């Protein structure tokens, strides 16, 4: 498994290395984690990382918002369970 920071992947995408990242992700398991300075409990936009084939994108679930709601749309049963628990 390869661990990459949000900053590293954003830099690769800005430099036009998206194709290289896609090729790498075809044969390797990759996890992206938030930058260390994300102190306000926000999550980053996961779609850009999923679009290049990243399998695991770590999100911060302390706050609700569009970025935390998007992954829940892929798992409707999890949404129902969270609603039942008052989350």
C-alpha positions in Angstrom: 0.0 0.0 0.0 1.2 3.5 -0.9 0.4 6.4 1.4 0.3 9.8 -0.2 -0.6 13.1 1.4 -3.3 15.4 0.0 -0.6 18.0 -0.8 1.6 15.5 -2.7 -1.3 14.3 -4.9 -2.5 17.9 -5.5 1.0 18.9 -6.6 1.2 15.9 -9.0 -2.2 16.8 -10.5 -1.1 20.5 -11.0 2.1 19.3 -12.7 0.1 17.2 -15.2 1.0 13.8 -13.8 -2.6 12.5 -13.6 -1.9 9.9 -16.2 1.1 8.6 -14.3 -1.0 8.4 -11.2 -3.8 6.5 -13.0 -1.2 3.9 -14.3 0.3 3.5 -10.8 -3.2 3.1 -9.2 -4.0 0.3 -11.7 -1.5 -2.0 -10.0 -1.0 -0.6 -6.5 -3.3 0.1 -3.6 -3.1 3.8 -2.7 -4.4 5.7 0.3 -4.5 9.5 0.4 -4.6 11.2 3.8 -5.4 14.8 4.7 -2.6 17.4 5.0 -1.3 17.8 8.6 -2.4 21.5 8.8 -6.1 20.7 8.4 -6.8 21.7 12.0 -10.4 22.9 11.6 -11.9 19.4 11.1 -12.8 20.0 7.4 -12.6 17.4 4.7 -11.1 17.9 1.3 -12.9 17.1 -2.0 -12.5 13.4 -2.6 -13.7 13.1 -6.2 -10.5 14.4 -7.8 -8.6 11.6 -6.0 -11.1 8.9 -6.9 -11.0 10.2 -10.6 -7.4 9.2 -10.9 -8.1 5.7 -9.5 -7.2 6.1 -5.8 -8.9 3.4 -3.9 -8.8 4.8 -0.3 -9.4 8.5 0.5 -9.3 9.3 4.2 -12.0 11.8 5.2 -12.7 13.7 8.4 -16.1 12.7 9.7 -16.2 15.3 12.6 -18.1 17.8 10.5 -21.0 17.4 8.1 -20.9 18.9 4.7 -20.9 18.2 1.0 -17.6 16.4 1.1 -18.8 14.0 3.9 -22.2 13.5 2.3 -20.9 12.5 -1.1 -19.4 9.1 0.1 -22.6 8.4 2.0 -24.5 8.5 -1.3 -22.6 5.4 -2.4 -23.8 3.5 0.7 -27.5 4.2 1.3 -27.8 1.6 4.1 -25.1 3.5 6.0 -27.1 6.7 5.6 -30.2 5.0 7.1 -28.2 3.7 10.0 -26.7 7.1 10.7 -30.2 8.7 10.6 -31.5 6.1 13.0 -28.7 6.9 15.4 -29.4 10.6 15.1 -26.2 11.5 13.2 
